[in-house]
């Protein structure tokens, strides 16, 4: 028993006194300190006492921080890594340090950082990442840092900031973000508004300035003139031409997504069919309907043809193409989506008569689907089905206008007639 006690004391004594050879370890002001600064180190040395609360590795030659770099010192409260050559921090390098209050990574070459590790550092109060090569900060990077008081991001390569980046920092009192090459487009306007209204101390505001576009170069964000910015809006519509025409097998389903917004939104189509989901970044074809370089297509003409002007054509529309068609527009200020369900049927099939009667009843009442200037407009959110009545005979026909929009005078393209089509849209 006595031998076991002596062994335990030896282990405890070793935990207190062990120290990597290049470093100095000791107690100061009640903190267990390991000083490894200015040692010309190229890696985090092993062998630290488990009770170390302050670790300085500043002014060395560390090229990066691997996963588990500080696994030996889980009680760390302060970690100083300034003036190294750190280019990347691997996922898991900092995550175990749940007691960390101060982290200094300034004056390195950081371009890749394990932002997700910060989610575990809820006790952090000081974060210094200035004088690095950081070009991007995820929107949720600071989502767990409600205790953070001081954040230094100055002298990096940040050109944009996601809206709401600093919203979780409810205790923040000091933010330094000057000397970054900000791109002064609509996506940065929120930060100007936030900075002017915030009680957070933001020094050197004249050096928080635009680098691009050229016409705004050098203008501080606080004096940025109003920009013509608007969130996206979408209108999913169909343009008919021959009311009452009979549809033939192998026709072309034609939809058009009118998009508005500033900056000009990016348009995507999301198509859910019985065979699966298709995602299309518009455009995927040129004005001739042939696939653009890089577009996924097994032949010269893709199954779903998305044109640059917002039109979507589906040649040889049939049962396999039934489903939900959604257009999604996105820019720096947000997104908007509009969708329509499409179902194919032949005259007399069960279930369509009820929908048709509903449509005709609404038409008589002046409700539901209607046409304005020869274009279908959305009705109410209660209707979300397109029923296409298809004749049983006749050759397939299809046409595309020269500009890539649905041709207006070809019976092969889906046409609107009250007896043929029930159409409505829903929005998000």
Secondary structure as a PSIPRED ss2 file (coil, helix, strand):
# PSIPRED VFORMAT (PSIPRED V4.0)

   1 X C   1.000  0.000  0.000
   2 X H   0.000  1.000  0.000
   3 X H   0.000  1.000  0.000
   4 X H   0.000  1.000  0.000
   5 X H   0.000  1.000  0.000
   6 X H   0.000  1.000  0.000
   7 X H   0.000  1.000  0.000
   8 X H   0.000  1.000  0.000
   9 X H   0.000  1.000  0.000
  10 X H   0.000  1.000  0.000
  11 X H   0.000  1.000  0.000
  12 X H   0.000  1.000  0.000
  13 X H   0.000  1.000  0.000
  14 X H   0.000  1.000  0.000
  15 X H   0.000  1.000  0.000
  16 X H   0.000  1.000  0.000
  17 X H   0.000  1.000  0.000
  18 X C   1.000  0.000  0.000
  19 X C   1.000  0.000  0.000
  20 X C   1.000  0.000  0.000
  21 X C   1.000  0.000  0.000
  22 X C   1.000  0.000  0.000
  23 X C   1.000  0.000  0.000
  24 X E   0.000  0.000  1.000
  25 X E   0.000  0.000  1.000
  26 X E   0.000  0.000  1.000
  27 X E   0.000  0.000  1.000
  28 X E   0.000  0.000  1.000
  29 X C   1.000  0.000  0.000
  30 X C   1.000  0.000  0.000
  31 X E   0.000  0.000  1.000
  32 X E   0.000  0.000  1.000
  33 X E   0.000  0.000  1.000
  34 X E   0.000  0.000  1.000
  35 X E   0.000  0.000  1.000
  36 X C   1.000  0.000  0.000
  37 X C   1.000  0.000  0.000
  38 X C   1.000  0.000  0.000
  39 X C   1.000  0.000  0.000
  40 X C   1.000  0.000  0.000
  41 X C   1.000  0.000  0.000
  42 X C   1.000  0.000  0.000
  43 X C   1.000  0.000  0.000
  44 X C   1.000  0.000  0.000
  45 X C   1.000  0.000  0.000
  46 X C   1.000  0.000  0.000
  47 X C   1.000  0.000  0.000
  48 X C   1.000  0.000  0.000
  49 X C   1.000  0.000  0.000
  50 X C   1.000  0.000  0.000
  51 X C   1.000  0.000  0.000
  52 X C   1.000  0.000  0.000
  53 X C   1.000  0.000  0.000
  54 X E   0.000  0.000  1.000
  55 X E   0.000  0.000  1.000
  56 X E   0.000  0.000  1.000
  57 X C   1.000  0.000  0.000
  58 X C   1.000  0.000  0.000
  59 X C   1.000  0.000  0.000
  60 X C   1.000  0.000  0.000
  61 X C   1.000  0.000  0.000
  62 X C   1.000  0.000  0.000
  63 X C   1.000  0.000  0.000
  64 X E   0.000  0.000  1.000
  65 X E   0.000  0.000  1.000
  66 X C   1.000  0.000  0.000
  67 X C   1.000  0.000  0.000
  68 X C   1.000  0.000  0.000
  69 X C   1.000  0.000  0.000
  70 X C   1.000  0.000  0.000
  71 X C   1.000  0.000  0.000
  72 X C   1.000  0.000  0.000
  73 X C   1.000  0.000  0.000
  74 X C   1.000  0.000  0.000
  75 X C   1.000  0.000  0.000
  76 X C   1.000  0.000  0.000
  77 X C   1.000  0.000  0.000
  78 X E   0.000  0.000  1.000
  79 X E   0.000  0.000  1.000
  80 X E   0.000  0.000  1.000
  81 X C   1.000  0.000  0.000
  82 X C   1.000  0.000  0.000
  83 X C   1.000  0.000  0.000
  84 X C   1.000  0.000  0.000
  85 X C   1.000  0.000  0.000
  86 X C   1.000  0.000  0.000
  87 X C   1.000  0.000  0.000
  88 X E   0.000  0.000  1.000
  89 X E   0.000  0.000  1.000
  90 X C   1.000  0.000  0.000
  91 X C   1.000  0.000  0.000
  92 X C   1.000  0.000  0.000
  93 X C   1.000  0.000  0.000
  94 X C   1.000  0.000  0.000
  95 X C   1.000  0.000  0.000
  96 X C   1.000  0.000  0.000
  97 X C   1.000  0.000  0.000
  98 X C   1.000  0.000  0.000
  99 X C   1.000  0.000  0.000
 100 X C   1.000  0.000  0.000
 101 X C   1.000  0.000  0.000
 102 X E   0.000  0.000  1.000
 103 X E   0.000  0.000  1.000
 104 X E   0.000  0.000  1.000
 105 X C   1.000  0.000  0.000
 106 X C   1.000  0.000  0.000
 107 X C   1.000  0.000  0.000
 108 X C   1.000  0.000  0.000
 109 X C   1.000  0.000  0.000
 110 X C   1.000  0.000  0.000
 111 X C   1.000  0.000  0.000
 112 X E   0.000  0.000  1.000
 113 X C   1.000  0.000  0.000
 114 X C   1.000  0.000  0.000
 115 X H   0.000  1.000  0.000
 116 X H   0.000  1.000  0.000
 117 X H   0.000  1.000  0.000
 118 X H   0.000  1.000  0.000
 119 X H   0.000  1.000  0.000
 120 X H   0.000  1.000  0.000
 121 X C   1.000  0.000  0.000
 122 X C   1.000  0.000  0.000
 123 X C   1.000  0.000  0.000
 124 X C   1.000  0.000  0.000
 125 X C   1.000  0.000  0.000
 126 X E   0.000  0.000  1.000
 127 X E   0.000  0.000  1.000
 128 X E   0.000  0.000  1.000
 129 X C   1.000  0.000  0.000
 130 X C   1.000  0.000  0.000
 131 X C   1.000  0.000  0.000
 132 X C   1.000  0.000  0.000
 133 X C   1.000  0.000  0.000
 134 X C   1.000  0.000  0.000
 135 X C   1.000  0.000  0.000
 136 X C   1.000  0.000  0.000
 137 X C   1.000  0.000  0.000
 138 X C   1.000  0.000  0.000
 139 X C   1.000  0.000  0.000
 140 X C   1.000  0.000  0.000
 141 X C   1.000  0.000  0.000
 142 X C   1.000  0.000  0.000
 143 X C   1.000  0.000  0.000
 144 X C   1.000  0.000  0.000
 145 X C   1.000  0.000  0.000
 146 X C   1.000  0.000  0.000
 147 X C   1.000  0.000  0.000
 148 X C   1.000  0.000  0.000
 149 X C   1.000  0.000  0.000
 150 X E   0.000  0.000  1.000
 151 X E   0.000  0.000  1.000
 152 X E   0.000  0.000  1.000
 153 X C   1.000  0.000  0.000
 154 X C   1.000  0.000  0.000
 155 X C   1.000  0.000  0.000
 156 X C   1.000  0.000  0.000
 157 X C   1.000  0.000  0.000
 158 X C   1.000  0.000  0.000
 159 X C   1.000  0.000  0.000
 160 X C   1.000  0.000  0.000
 161 X C   1.000  0.000  0.000
 162 X C   1.000  0.000  0.000
 163 X C   1.000  0.000  0.000
 164 X C   1.000  0.000  0.000
 165 X C   1.000  0.000  0.000
 166 X C   1.000  0.000  0.000
 167 X C   1.000  0.000  0.000
 168 X C   1.000  0.000  0.000
 169 X C   1.000  0.000  0.000
 170 X C   1.000  0.000  0.000
 171 X C   1.000  0.000  0.000
 172 X C   1.000  0.000  0.000
 173 X C   1.000  0.000  0.000
 174 X E   0.000  0.000  1.000
 175 X E   0.000  0.000  1.000
 176 X E   0.000  0.000  1.000
 177 X C   1.000  0.000  0.000
 178 X C   1.000  0.000  0.000
 179 X C   1.000  0.000  0.000
 180 X C   1.000  0.000  0.000
 181 X C   1.000  0.000  0.000
 182 X E   0.000  0.000  1.000
 183 X E   0.000  0.000  1.000
 184 X C   1.000  0.000  0.000
 185 X C   1.000  0.000  0.000
 186 X H   0.000  1.000  0.000
 187 X H   0.000  1.000  0.000
 188 X H   0.000  1.000  0.000
 189 X H   0.000  1.000  0.000
 190 X H   0.000  1.000  0.000
 191 X H   0.000  1.000  0.000
 192 X H   0.000  1.000  0.000
 193 X H   0.000  1.000  0.000
 194 X H   0.000  1.000  0.000
 195 X H   0.000  1.000  0.000
 196 X H   0.000  1.000  0.000
 197 X H   0.000  1.000  0.000
 198 X C   1.000  0.000  0.000
 199 X C   1.000  0.000  0.000
 200 X C   1.000  0.000  0.000
 201 X E   0.000  0.000  1.000
 202 X C   1.000  0.000  0.000
 203 X C   1.000  0.000  0.000
 204 X C   1.000  0.000  0.000
 205 X H   0.000  1.000  0.000
 206 X H   0.000  1.000  0.000
 207 X H   0.000  1.000  0.000
 208 X C   1.000  0.000  0.000
 209 X E   0.000  0.000  1.000
 210 X E   0.000  0.000  1.000
 211 X E   0.000  0.000  1.000
 212 X E   0.000  0.000  1.000
 213 X C   1.000  0.000  0.000
 214 X H   0.000  1.000  0.000
 215 X H   0.000  1.000  0.000
 216 X H   0.000  1.000  0.000
 217 X C   1.000  0.000  0.000
 218 X C   1.000  0.000  0.000
 219 X C   1.000  0.000  0.000
 220 X E   0.000  0.000  1.000
 221 X H   0.000  1.000  0.000
 222 X H   0.000  1.000  0.000
 223 X H   0.000  1.000  0.000
 224 X C   1.000  0.000  0.000
 225 X C   1.000  0.000  0.000
 226 X C   1.000  0.000  0.000
 227 X C   1.000  0.000  0.000
 228 X C   1.000  0.000  0.000
 229 X C   1.000  0.000  0.000
 230 X E   0.000  0.000  1.000
 231 X E   0.000  0.000  1.000
 232 X E   0.000  0.000  1.000
 233 X E   0.000  0.000  1.000
 234 X E   0.000  0.000  1.000
 235 X E   0.000  0.000  1.000
 236 X E   0.000  0.000  1.000
 237 X E   0.000  0.000  1.000
 238 X C   1.000  0.000  0.000
 239 X C   1.000  0.000  0.000
 240 X C   1.000  0.000  0.000
 241 X C   1.000  0.000  0.000
 242 X C   1.000  0.000  0.000
 243 X C   1.000  0.000  0.000
 244 X C   1.000  0.000  0.000
 245 X C   1.000  0.000  0.000
 246 X C   1.000  0.000  0.000
 247 X C   1.000  0.000  0.000
 248 X C   1.000  0.000  0.000
 249 X C   1.000  0.000  0.000
 250 X C   1.000  0.000  0.000
 251 X C   1.000  0.000  0.000
 252 X E   0.000  0.000  1.000
 253 X E   0.000  0.000  1.000
 254 X E   0.000  0.000  1.000
 255 X E   0.000  0.000  1.000
 256 X E   0.000  0.000  1.000
 257 X E   0.000  0.000  1.000
 258 X E   0.000  0.000  1.000
 259 X E   0.000  0.000  1.000
 260 X E   0.000  0.000  1.000
 261 X E   0.000  0.000  1.000
 262 X E   0.000  0.000  1.000
 263 X C   1.000  0.000  0.000
 264 X C   1.000  0.000  0.000
 265 X C   1.000  0.000  0.000
 266 X E   0.000  0.000  1.000
 267 X E   0.000  0.000  1.000
 268 X E   0.000  0.000  1.000
 269 X E   0.000  0.000  1.000
 270 X E   0.000  0.000  1.000
 271 X E   0.000  0.000  1.000
 272 X E   0.000  0.000  1.000
 273 X E   0.000  0.000  1.000
 274 X C   1.000  0.000  0.000
 275 X C   1.000  0.000  0.000
 276 X E   0.000  0.000  1.000
 277 X E   0.000  0.000  1.000
 278 X E   0.000  0.000  1.000
 279 X E   0.000  0.000  1.000
 280 X E   0.000  0.000  1.000
 281 X E   0.000  0.000  1.000
 282 X C   1.000  0.000  0.000
 283 X C   1.000  0.000  0.000
 284 X C   1.000  0.000  0.000
 285 X E   0.000  0.000  1.000
 286 X C   1.000  0.000  0.000
 287 X C   1.000  0.000  0.000
 288 X C   1.000  0.000  0.000
 289 X C   1.000  0.000  0.000
 290 X C   1.000  0.000  0.000
 291 X E   0.000  0.000  1.000
 292 X C   1.000  0.000  0.000
 293 X C   1.000  0.000  0.000
 294 X C   1.000  0.000  0.000
 295 X C   1.000  0.000  0.000
 296 X C   1.000  0.000  0.000
 297 X C   1.000  0.000  0.000
 298 X C   1.000  0.000  0.000
 299 X C   1.000  0.000  0.000
 300 X C   1.000  0.000  0.000
 301 X C   1.000  0.000  0.000
 302 X C   1.000  0.000  0.000
 303 X C   1.000  0.000  0.000
 304 X C   1.000  0.000  0.000
 305 X E   0.000  0.000  1.000
 306 X E   0.000  0.000  1.000
 307 X C   1.000  0.000  0.000
 308 X C   1.000  0.000  0.000
 309 X C   1.000  0.000  0.000
 310 X C   1.000  0.000  0.000
 311 X E   0.000  0.000  1.000
 312 X E   0.000  0.000  1.000
 313 X E   0.000  0.000  1.000
 314 X E   0.000  0.000  1.000
 315 X C   1.000  0.000  0.000
 316 X C   1.000  0.000  0.000
 317 X C   1.000  0.000  0.000
 318 X C   1.000  0.000  0.000
 319 X H   0.000  1.000  0.000
 320 X H   0.000  1.000  0.000
 321 X H   0.000  1.000  0.000
 322 X C   1.000  0.000  0.000
 323 X E   0.000  0.000  1.000
 324 X E   0.000  0.000  1.000
 325 X E   0.000  0.000  1.000
 326 X E   0.000  0.000  1.000
 327 X E   0.000  0.000  1.000
 328 X E   0.000  0.000  1.000
 329 X E   0.000  0.000  1.000
 330 X E   0.000  0.000  1.000
 331 X E   0.000  0.000  1.000
 332 X C   1.000  0.000  0.000
 333 X C   1.000  0.000  0.000
 334 X E   0.000  0.000  1.000
 335 X E   0.000  0.000  1.000
 336 X E   0.000  0.000  1.000
 337 X E   0.000  0.000  1.000
 338 X E   0.000  0.000  1.000
 339 X E   0.000  0.000  1.000
 340 X E   0.000  0.000  1.000
 341 X E   0.000  0.000  1.000
 342 X E   0.000  0.000  1.000
 343 X E   0.000  0.000  1.000
 344 X E   0.000  0.000  1.000
 345 X E   0.000  0.000  1.000
 346 X E   0.000  0.000  1.000
 347 X C   1.000  0.000  0.000
 348 X C   1.000  0.000  0.000
 349 X C   1.000  0.000  0.000
 350 X C   1.000  0.000  0.000
 351 X C   1.000  0.000  0.000
 352 X H   0.000  1.000  0.000
 353 X H   0.000  1.000  0.000
 354 X H   0.000  1.000  0.000
 355 X H   0.000  1.000  0.000
 356 X H   0.000  1.000  0.000
 357 X H   0.000  1.000  0.000
 358 X H   0.000  1.000  0.000
 359 X H   0.000  1.000  0.000
 360 X H   0.000  1.000  0.000
 361 X H   0.000  1.000  0.000
 362 X H   0.000  1.000  0.000
 363 X H   0.000  1.000  0.000
 364 X H   0.000  1.000  0.000
 365 X H   0.000  1.000  0.000
 366 X C   1.000  0.000  0.000
 367 X C   1.000  0.000  0.000
 368 X C   1.000  0.000  0.000
 369 X C   1.000  0.000  0.000
 370 X E   0.000  0.000  1.000
 371 X E   0.000  0.000  1.000
 372 X E   0.000  0.000  1.000
 373 X C   1.000  0.000  0.000
 374 X C   1.000  0.000  0.000
 375 X E   0.000  0.000  1.000
 376 X E   0.000  0.000  1.000
 377 X E   0.000  0.000  1.000
 378 X C   1.000  0.000  0.000
 379 X C   1.000  0.000  0.000
 380 X C   1.000  0.000  0.000
 381 X C   1.000  0.000  0.000
 382 X C   1.000  0.000  0.000
 383 X C   1.000  0.000  0.000
 384 X C   1.000  0.000  0.000
 385 X E   0.000  0.000  1.000
 386 X E   0.000  0.000  1.000
 387 X E   0.000  0.000  1.000
 388 X E   0.000  0.000  1.000
 389 X E   0.000  0.000  1.000
 390 X E   0.000  0.000  1.000
 391 X C   1.000  0.000  0.000
 392 X C   1.000  0.000  0.000
 393 X C   1.000  0.000  0.000
 394 X C   1.000  0.000  0.000
 395 X C   1.000  0.000  0.000
 396 X C   1.000  0.000  0.000
 397 X C   1.000  0.000  0.000
 398 X C   1.000  0.000  0.000
 399 X C   1.000  0.000  0.000
 400 X E   0.000  0.000  1.000
 401 X C   1.000  0.000  0.000
 402 X C   1.000  0.000  0.000
 403 X C   1.000  0.000  0.000
 404 X C   1.000  0.000  0.000
 405 X C   1.000  0.000  0.000
 406 X E   0.000  0.000  1.000
 407 X C   1.000  0.000  0.000
 408 X C   1.000  0.000  0.000
 409 X C   1.000  0.000  0.000
 410 X C   1.000  0.000  0.000
 411 X C   1.000  0.000  0.000
 412 X C   1.000  0.000  0.000
 413 X E   0.000  0.000  1.000
 414 X C   1.000  0.000  0.000
 415 X C   1.000  0.000  0.000
 416 X C   1.000  0.000  0.000
 417 X C   1.000  0.000  0.000
 418 X C   1.000  0.000  0.000
 419 X C   1.000  0.000  0.000
 420 X C   1.000  0.000  0.000
 421 X E   0.000  0.000  1.000
 422 X E   0.000  0.000  1.000
 423 X C   1.000  0.000  0.000
 424 X C   1.000  0.000  0.000
 425 X C   1.000  0.000  0.000
 426 X E   0.000  0.000  1.000
 427 X E   0.000  0.000  1.000
 428 X C   1.000  0.000  0.000
